[in-house]
């Protein structure tokens, strides 16, 4: 079985192993694929994995060996619906980034409360030495104690 990853760098900039996929067949990993390279790189592959590289109706017409498309992200927007019409299985990674996005929400919440990036830059520039008081801030610092945090939606990320 021939497996092609069209934009492997987006998932693995070098810190992960593709060994699990190598055990399933002949694996070719391209770091990036330009639009004019898609069809030639897929060739007669049966499995195509992509993240950002779009697969169009022209791609499926030119590459009839494709049996499975795996989108290495949460969406399907890079795969033309023609794939399903041709009986090609299309899957994604529904939990991709779930914990990272939830964690980022809290990072942004803390940024809203404390403007850490701005204050860090101001301190690095020495602005804190010009303050009249022992304390320095350009924005009010909001403490979370006693506050209520609401989550709208209770999908994977909200949970």
N, C-alpha and C positions, 0 to 999 in steps of 0.2 A: 504494500500500500504506500502511495506517495502522499506526503504531507508537506504543505507549503505554508510558511508564516510570512505574510507580506510586509509587516511592519513590527518586527520583533523588538526593536529598540524601545518602543513605547512601553512595553511590558517588562523587558529585561535589558537594562543598559549594561549588563555584564555581571550582575551580582547573583543571578539565579542559574539553575541548570535546566536544560531542555531534555534531560535524560529520560524522563517519563514518556515524553512524546517520541523520542528516538527509539524506545522499546516497541512502539506500535508500528513503525514502518520507516521508510526512507524519508528523513526529515531535511528540509532545506529552510534555513532561516535567513530572511533578508532584513537588514536593519530598517530600511525604508524602501518604498516602492513608488516611483513616479507613475502618473496616470498612463503614460505610453509604455510602461513596462509590465503592467498588470497581467495582460493576456499571455505574454511570452513566459513570464515567471510561473504562472499557474500551469500552463501547458496541459499535461494529462493527469494532473494531481486529482486525487479523489477527495482529499480533505484540504480545505483552505481556512486558515485562521487569519483574522484581520482585526485591527482596532480602529484605525482611522482611514485605511485605504478602501475607497468605495468599490463595490461590485455591482456592475450595471447589467442591464438586459443584454448588452453587447458582449459582456464578459461571459455570461452563461451560454450564449449562442456559440461563442468561439471556444469554450472549454466544456464540452459535453461530458467529460469524465467526472466532474464535480458531483459528489454525493452528499457532502456535509460541509456547511459553513459555520464556523465558530467565531462569533464576535467576542473579542477579548475585552468586553466592556458591558455596561448595563443595557444599552439600547440596541435597536436593529436598523437605525436610520442609514447606515452605510451599505445595506444590502437591499437591492431592488426586489420588490415582491415577486418578480418573475421567477426567482429561485424556488419559491413554494409551488408556483404553477407547474414547474418542471419536476416536482417531487423531491427536491433537494431539502434535506433537513437543515434548518437554520436554528441555531441556539446562541444564547448569550450567557453572561455571568451575572445573574440577578443580584448577587451579593457583593459584586465588585465595588470596592470603595465604601461600603456601608459604614464600617467602624471609623474609617478615616474621615468621612464627611461628618459623622456625629461628633467626633473629636474636634473637628475644625469649627463646628458650631460653637463649642465652648471656648475655643481660642478667640473667635470673633466676639463672643459675649464679653470676655475679659478685656479685649481690646476696646470695646465700647465703654466699658466701665473705667478703664485706666489709661487708655491711649499710650500704651507702653512704647510703641514704635516712635511716636512723636516725642515723648519725654526722653527716651534714650538718645535720640538725635540732638535734642536741645541740650542735654547734659554733656554729650560728647563735644558740642560746640562751646562749652563753658558757660552757657547762659545761666546755670544755677548759681554761679559765683556773683552774679549781678543782683540777686534777690535781696530784699530788705530783711526777710525772715529766714529762719533756719530751713524752712521748707520751700520747695519749688514745684510748681505745676502751672500749666497753661489751661487746663481743663479741670472741671470739678472731678474729683475721684469718687466714684460710686461704689459703695460696699454692697455686697450681695445679701448680707444678713438681713432677714426680714422681708426680702423681696420674693415675689412669686414668678416663676418661669413657666410659661405655657408652651406646649407643643401642639401645633396644628397639624393634624394628620397622624396616623398611627401605623405607618408602614414599617418596613425594615429599619429605616434610618431613625424614625421616631421612637421605635422600641429600643 
